[in-house]
């Protein structure tokens, strides 16, 4: 989304660079947050605790615990990213316990896309990226997943 100057270089980015650690000269093509649906279990638990707490003497506790769960989900989503650059793909998920995996674009062997019924309803999808050594990374709840997949395919063409 503009030019960024790094150590005398002028790099054109096609995506927002907030929350991404880029290497010198690397260009960001996609920077997406996973769908809220990735945390559906935590959201359901927070709603259950909140509603259960409203019905009894422990209303303040239910509101506090349920609100804490919702706050965790919001902060975890803010910190989570699916990133495509001209050199690599990277997934960073979580808040308290973070998981991060990345592959060089040149090492990717295959890319597949899918959509569950729920993902079709909300306009999201999943990407599965595999390397020649059969390692795989699955991105779930990706907004505009076909656009993200096309960005990866376009970068892969440079290595054909």
Backbone as CSV, one residue per row, in Angstrom:
resi,resn,N_x,N_y,N_z,CA_x,CA_y,CA_z,C_x,C_y,C_z
1,UNK,0.820,-1.178,0.000,0.000,0.000,0.000,0.864,1.241,0.000
2,UNK,1.857,1.220,-0.848,2.711,2.377,-0.912,4.161,1.974,-0.874
3,UNK,5.004,2.989,-0.873,6.435,2.746,-0.867,6.968,2.861,0.548
4,UNK,7.922,2.022,0.871,8.601,2.084,2.146,10.090,2.119,1.865
5,UNK,10.779,3.068,2.449,12.214,3.159,2.241,12.917,2.475,3.401
6,UNK,13.779,1.500,3.082,14.534,0.773,4.085,15.993,0.763,3.666
7,UNK,16.846,1.371,4.459,18.295,1.388,4.203,18.610,1.776,2.765
8,UNK,17.989,2.840,2.289,18.266,3.344,0.960,17.505,2.654,-0.155
9,UNK,16.682,1.657,0.167,15.912,0.955,-0.860,14.487,1.484,-0.884
10,UNK,13.896,1.493,-2.056,12.503,1.879,-2.199,11.720,0.623,-2.573
11,UNK,10.932,0.098,-1.634,10.224,-1.164,-1.826,8.736,-0.885,-1.977
12,UNK,8.130,-1.430,-3.021,6.699,-1.271,-3.268,5.943,-2.407,-2.582
13,UNK,5.007,-2.057,-1.707,4.192,-3.050,-1.011,2.780,-3.032,-1.578
14,UNK,2.196,-4.214,-1.733,0.814,-4.325,-2.191,-0.136,-4.543,-1.022
15,UNK,0.393,-4.646,0.183,-0.425,-4.875,1.374,0.108,-4.016,2.511
16,UNK,-0.728,-3.824,3.509,-0.345,-3.103,4.707,0.794,-3.866,5.388
17,UNK,1.770,-3.164,5.915,2.918,-3.821,6.542,2.839,-3.833,8.065
18,UNK,1.734,-3.379,8.647,1.582,-3.395,10.102,1.633,-4.826,10.623
19,UNK,2.418,-5.041,11.658,2.494,-6.348,12.294,3.345,-7.367,11.567
20,UNK,4.097,-6.947,10.538,4.919,-7.872,9.764,6.388,-7.504,9.947
21,UNK,7.212,-8.504,10.208,8.661,-8.304,10.234,9.198,-8.673,8.864
22,UNK,9.537,-7.671,8.074,10.043,-7.907,6.725,11.560,-7.867,6.705
23,UNK,12.135,-8.676,5.823,13.575,-8.631,5.604,13.874,-7.470,4.655
24,UNK,15.117,-7.054,4.621,15.509,-5.941,3.764,15.189,-6.265,2.308
25,UNK,14.480,-5.360,1.651,14.119,-5.522,0.249,12.907,-6.394,-0.006
26,UNK,12.321,-6.961,1.039,11.163,-7.848,0.880,9.888,-7.020,0.737
27,UNK,8.999,-7.451,-0.136,7.761,-6.732,-0.421,6.553,-7.534,0.058
28,UNK,5.651,-6.886,0.786,4.438,-7.539,1.293,3.350,-7.529,0.227
29,UNK,2.782,-8.707,-0.061,1.696,-8.819,-1.033,0.340,-9.048,-0.368
30,UNK,0.309,-9.798,0.716,-0.930,-10.054,1.453,-0.614,-10.004,2.945
31,UNK,-1.515,-9.407,3.708,-1.404,-9.361,5.164,-2.824,-9.469,5.692
32,UNK,-3.248,-10.676,6.008,-4.641,-10.919,6.401,-4.713,-11.428,7.827
33,UNK,-5.788,-11.052,8.499,-6.102,-11.633,9.801,-7.062,-12.796,9.579
34,UNK,-6.902,-13.867,10.348,-7.849,-14.976,10.229,-9.258,-14.533,10.616
35,UNK,-10.226,-15.258,10.133,-11.630,-15.014,10.446,-11.886,-15.208,11.940
36,UNK,-12.904,-14.527,12.440,-13.350,-14.729,13.820,-13.706,-16.194,14.058
37,UNK,-14.124,-16.884,13.014,-14.544,-18.284,13.143,-13.411,-19.183,13.633
38,UNK,-12.169,-18.772,13.474,-11.045,-19.563,13.957,-11.109,-19.733,15.479
39,UNK,-11.753,-18.806,16.152,-11.882,-18.838,17.607,-13.317,-19.142,18.040
40,UNK,-14.072,-19.881,17.240,-15.485,-20.108,17.549,-15.671,-20.830,18.883
41,UNK,-14.773,-21.721,19.247,-14.908,-22.443,20.523,-14.770,-21.484,21.699
42,UNK,-13.791,-20.602,21.641,-13.600,-19.630,22.716,-14.761,-18.644,22.777
43,UNK,-15.264,-18.230,21.612,-16.404,-17.313,21.575,-17.633,-17.983,22.174
44,UNK,-17.869,-19.257,21.820,-19.014,-19.997,22.369,-18.871,-20.156,23.881
45,UNK,-17.661,-20.466,24.353,-17.431,-20.596,25.793,-17.683,-19.266,26.498
46,UNK,-17.184,-18.177,25.935,-17.405,-16.862,26.526,-18.878,-16.513,26.598
47,UNK,-19.629,-16.819,25.532,-21.071,-16.551,25.526,-21.781,-17.402,26.570
48,UNK,-21.394,-18.682,26.676,-22.012,-19.574,27.663,-21.756,-19.072,29.080
49,UNK,-20.507,-18.730,29.388,-20.155,-18.239,30.726,-20.894,-16.943,31.021
50,UNK,-20.956,-16.064,30.044,-21.649,-14.789,30.219,-23.130,-14.999,30.491
51,UNK,-23.781,-15.829,29.686,-25.212,-16.085,29.864,-25.496,-16.848,31.149
52,UNK,-24.653,-17.816,31.494,-24.845,-18.577,32.730,-24.675,-17.667,33.943
53,UNK,-23.743,-16.741,33.861,-23.507,-15.826,34.964,-24.626,-14.829,35.164
54,UNK,-25.345,-14.499,34.102,-26.428,-13.519,34.210,-27.614,-14.058,34.982
55,UNK,-27.753,-15.384,35.019,-28.931,-15.980,35.643,-28.843,-16.185,37.131
56,UNK,-27.725,-15.974,37.761,-27.612,-16.295,39.177,-27.033,-15.168,39.994
57,UNK,-26.610,-15.569,41.203,-26.027,-14.601,42.125,-24.622,-14.164,41.712
58,UNK,-23.995,-14.937,40.848,-22.619,-14.649,40.447,-22.568,-13.885,39.128
59,UNK,-23.502,-12.959,38.923,-23.578,-12.229,37.654,-22.285,-11.472,37.361
60,UNK,-21.724,-10.830,38.367,-20.495,-10.061,38.149,-19.355,-10.977,37.724
61,UNK,-19.262,-12.146,38.344,-18.216,-13.105,37.981,-18.384,-13.611,36.564
62,UNK,-19.626,-13.912,36.177,-19.895,-14.384,34.818,-19.560,-13.333,33.781
63,UNK,-19.921,-12.094,34.084,-19.619,-10.999,33.160,-18.109,-10.798,33.067
64,UNK,-17.426,-10.866,34.198,-15.982,-10.673,34.220,-15.254,-11.787,33.461
65,UNK,-15.602,-13.038,33.742,-14.930,-14.162,33.078,-15.296,-14.201,31.595
66,UNK,-16.595,-14.058,31.274,-17.024,-14.052,29.870,-16.387,-12.909,29.101
67,UNK,-16.340,-11.729,29.717,-15.698,-10.576,29.083,-14.211,-10.792,28.888
68,UNK,-13.574,-11.455,29.851,-12.150,-11.774,29.730,-11.876,-12.705,28.561
69,UNK,-12.760,-13.687,28.368,-12.605,-14.615,27.240,-12.752,-13.860,25.925
70,UNK,-13.761,-12.999,25.836,-13.947,-12.213,24.611,-12.754,-11.288,24.355
71,UNK,-12.218,-10.679,25.411,-11.052,-9.804,25.254,-9.851,-10.596,24.740
72,UNK,-9.669,-11.813,25.260,-8.582,-12.671,24.784,-8.724,-12.937,23.288
73,UNK,-9.947,-13.270,22.843,-10.180,-13.574,21.428,-9.860,-12.358,20.562
74,UNK,-10.312,-11.190,20.976,-10.061,-9.967,20.201,-8.556,-9.710,20.090
75,UNK,-7.844,-9.804,21.205,-6.400,-9.551,21.183,-5.646,-10.626,20.398
76,UNK,-6.073,-11.880,20.513,-5.426,-12.959,19.754,-5.605,-12.733,18.260
77,UNK,-6.786,-12.306,17.853,-7.026,-12.054,16.427,-6.196,-10.874,15.929
78,UNK,-6.093,-9.837,16.737,-5.298,-8.671,16.350,-3.833,-9.065,16.132
79,UNK,-3.323,-9.981,16.949,-1.924,-10.401,16.854,-1.674,-11.447,15.770
80,UNK,-2.718,-12.081,15.252,-2.566,-13.181,14.294,-2.545,-12.660,12.866
81,UNK,-1.744,-13.318,12.025,-1.585,-12.878,10.638,-1.337,-14.056,9.713
82,UNK,-1.814,-13.908,8.490,-1.410,-14.735,7.359,-0.725,-13.772,6.398
83,UNK,0.544,-14.020,6.090,1.345,-13.072,5.319,1.919,-13.747,4.077
84,UNK,1.836,-13.044,2.946,2.490,-13.469,1.708,3.391,-12.322,1.272
85,UNK,4.665,-12.630,1.087,5.596,-11.639,0.552,6.136,-12.172,-0.769
86,UNK,7.033,-11.423,-1.373,7.637,-11.895,-2.617,8.654,-13.007,-2.368
87,UNK,8.958,-13.304,-1.095,9.948,-14.331,-0.780,9.428,-15.487,0.064
88,UNK,8.352,-15.270,0.843,7.905,-16.317,1.763,6.427,-16.190,2.102
89,UNK,5.902,-17.263,2.691,4.560,-17.256,3.268,4.732,-17.525,4.758
90,UNK,3.900,-16.890,5.566,4.066,-17.017,7.011,2.707,-16.969,7.688
91,UNK,2.525,-17.841,8.680,1.332,-17.811,9.523,1.787,-17.584,10.955
92,UNK,1.149,-16.632,11.617,1.440,-16.342,13.020,0.092,-16.293,13.733
93,UNK,-0.144,-17.232,14.645,-1.435,-17.349,15.313,-1.233,-17.335,16.822
94,UNK,-2.090,-16.607,17.538,-2.111,-16.686,18.988,-1.735,-15.408,19.690
95,UNK,-1.931,-15.451,21.017,-1.620,-14.313,21.861,-0.715,-14.766,23.000
96,UNK,-1.247,-15.589,23.898,-0.450,-16.067,25.023,0.526,-17.149,24.584
97,UNK,0.021,-18.110,23.844,0.902,-19.116,23.247,0.838,-18.905,21.744
98,UNK,1.946,-18.478,21.178,1.991,-18.160,19.752,2.612,-19.304,18.976
99,UNK,2.100,-19.498,17.792,2.681,-20.461,16.859,2.963,-19.719,15.567
100,UNK,4.128,-19.968,15.010,4.513,-19.308,13.770,5.178,-20.330,12.865
101,UNK,4.764,-20.343,11.598,5.388,-21.215,10.597,5.546,-20.419,9.326
102,UNK,6.665,-20.639,8.672,6.876,-19.962,7.397,7.659,-20.855,6.452
103,UNK,7.414,-20.639,5.171,8.129,-21.339,4.109,8.555,-20.317,3.072
104,UNK,9.674,-20.592,2.442,10.076,-19.777,1.298,9.166,-20.128,0.130
105,UNK,8.797,-19.142,-0.658,7.953,-19.378,-1.836,8.610,-20.413,-2.750
106,UNK,9.930,-20.341,-2.892,10.653,-21.264,-3.771,10.532,-22.716,-3.312
107,UNK,10.265,-22.936,-2.022,10.173,-24.294,-1.482,8.769,-24.885,-1.568
108,UNK,7.782,-24.083,-1.949,6.408,-24.591,-2.023,6.252,-25.497,-3.228
109,UNK,5.633,-26.634,-2.999,5.434,-27.622,-4.047,3.988,-27.633,-4.531
110,UNK,3.043,-27.412,-3.615,1.636,-27.406,-4.022,0.831,-26.463,-3.142
111,UNK,-0.284,-26.059,-3.698,-1.215,-25.157,-3.029,-2.613,-25.650,-3.342
112,UNK,-3.420,-25.869,-2.310,-4.815,-26.245,-2.549,-5.716,-25.347,-1.711
113,UNK,-6.914,-25.128,-2.220,-7.895,-24.289,-1.535,-9.140,-25.112,-1.251
114,UNK,-9.868,-24.727,-0.221,-11.133,-25.394,0.103,-12.021,-24.434,0.877
115,UNK,-13.302,-24.763,0.900,-14.287,-23.998,1.658,-15.271,-24.962,2.295
116,UNK,-15.462,-24.838,3.599,-16.524,-25.589,4.261,-17.840,-24.854,4.000
117,UNK,-18.931,-25.466,4.381,-20.236,-24.813,4.205,-20.261,-23.495,4.968
118,UNK,-19.779,-23.512,6.210,-19.767,-22.292,7.009,-18.882,-21.229,6.365
119,UNK,-17.700,-21.634,5.872,-16.805,-20.667,5.233,-17.447,-20.059,3.992
120,UNK,-18.214,-20.857,3.257,-18.910,-20.310,2.081,-19.907,-19.241,2.495
121,UNK,-20.586,-19.456,3.617,-21.578,-18.486,4.088,-20.940,-17.151,4.463
122,UNK,-19.735,-17.195,5.013,-19.085,-15.956,5.451,-18.039,-15.446,4.464
123,UNK,-17.850,-16.157,3.341,-16.948,-15.685,2.293,-15.473,-15.911,2.565
124,UNK,-15.160,-16.891,3.390,-13.772,-17.217,3.689,-13.445,-18.600,3.165
125,UNK,-12.182,-18.970,3.236,-11.764,-20.293,2.797,-10.482,-20.701,3.483
126,UNK,-9.977,-21.866,3.097,-8.745,-22.400,3.668,-7.730,-22.662,2.563
127,UNK,-6.465,-22.504,2.910,-5.362,-22.799,1.999,-4.482,-23.863,2.649
128,UNK,-4.052,-24.827,1.858,-3.082,-25.813,2.320,-1.849,-25.684,1.439
129,UNK,-0.718,-25.392,2.064,0.549,-25.204,1.362,1.469,-26.365,1.720
130,UNK,2.058,-27.003,0.709,2.953,-28.142,0.936,4.308,-27.890,0.282
131,UNK,5.333,-28.438,0.931,6.680,-28.368,0.374,7.044,-29.727,-0.216
132,UNK,8.165,-29.778,-0.912,8.625,-31.034,-1.511,8.909,-32.086,-0.445
133,UNK,9.277,-31.671,0.760,9.534,-32.620,1.846,8.248,-33.028,2.561
134,UNK,7.111,-32.656,1.990,5.775,-33.007,2.480,5.386,-32.306,3.777
135,UNK,6.112,-31.267,4.167,5.657,-30.422,5.269,4.448,-29.653,4.775
136,UNK,3.546,-29.334,5.684,2.362,-28.601,5.246,1.964,-27.575,6.290
137,UNK,1.385,-26.514,5.797,0.825,-25.473,6.645,-0.587,-25.218,6.135
138,UNK,-1.535,-25.164,7.057,-2.933,-24.934,6.689,-3.357,-23.595,7.273
139,UNK,-3.855,-22.735,6.400,-4.412,-21.456,6.826,-5.927,-21.590,6.780
140,UNK,-6.584,-21.441,7.912,-8.045,-21.554,7.991,-8.666,-20.169,8.191
141,UNK,-9.874,-20.008,7.671,-10.587,-18.749,7.868,-9.927,-17.568,7.186
142,UNK,-9.461,-17.767,5.961,-8.751,-16.709,5.235,-9.746,-15.859,4.447
143,UNK,-9.860,-14.563,4.762,-10.712,-13.689,3.960,-10.133,-13.558,2.549
144,UNK,-10.991,-13.506,1.550,-10.557,-13.397,0.145,-9.484,-14.433,-0.176
145,UNK,-9.758,-15.674,0.201,-8.747,-16.729,0.099,-8.280,-16.977,-1.331
146,UNK,-9.145,-16.778,-2.320,-8.717,-16.971,-3.713,-7.706,-15.906,-4.124
147,UNK,-7.898,-14.684,-3.657,-6.952,-13.602,-3.932,-5.593,-13.905,-3.301
148,UNK,-5.611,-14.425,-2.075,-4.368,-14.802,-1.396,-3.685,-15.936,-2.161
149,UNK,-4.463,-16.946,-2.576,-3.911,-18.073,-3.343,-3.304,-17.588,-4.658
150,UNK,-3.975,-16.667,-5.322,-3.448,-16.134,-6.587,-2.143,-15.362,-6.379
151,UNK,-2.023,-14.657,-5.263,-0.766,-13.957,-4.957,0.376,-14.955,-4.800
152,UNK,0.099,-16.073,-4.128,1.129,-17.100,-3.947,1.495,-17.710,-5.295
153,UNK,0.485,-18.036,-6.100,0.745,-18.627,-7.425,1.583,-17.692,-8.296
154,UNK,1.263,-16.416,-8.237,2.005,-15.428,-9.034,3.476,-15.392,-8.612
155,UNK,3.734,-15.455,-7.319,5.123,-15.464,-6.847,5.815,-16.777,-7.190
156,UNK,5.079,-17.896,-7.182,5.667,-19.194,-7.536,6.145,-19.213,-8.984
157,UNK,5.476,-18.489,-9.852,5.843,-18.470,-11.277,7.263,-17.960,-11.483
158,UNK,7.760,-17.162,-10.573,9.127,-16.644,-10.689,10.166,-17.758,-10.558
159,UNK,9.745,-18.888,-9.967,10.684,-19.989,-9.730,10.483,-21.147,-10.693
160,UNK,9.586,-21.002,-11.664,9.351,-22.067,-12.653,10.430,-22.085,-13.708
